[in-house]
């Protein structure tokens, strides 16, 4: 299944896709209300909650969209300070918002795949240099030292 494409189409409709989320099942997540560009890591800091396991994250994201019509920013937790922060892309979040009840039900019945004809896989973005100052090279730094 790893050869599936990540759907980056701006006309993506979550209700019409069947996304493979298997690579996310063993991760932990933080969820917040998204702001600004969906492909950037911007969110309202006072709304950040977690950490959540996969099923809990599905419920939080789906409930937030259903009850408040707020799109989520889903951060993937990690403890390695040398790695950039990862977060789910806009189409993966749209897919979760559109299908969270079915996704949770699939998890509840112990991962029995209801439809294994996936059309794409989850997209994971990485924070860019302008979003995390720790990865910007310092001015005047010499690589030879």
Protein Blocks (a to p, Z undefined) as FASTA:
>chain_A
ZZpccdfbfkbcfklpccdfklmmmpccdddddehjfkbccddfklggcdddfklmmmmm
mmmmmmnopacddddddfbfkbccddddfklmmmmmmmmmmmmmmmmnoopafblcbfbd
cddddddfklmmklpccehiafkZZ
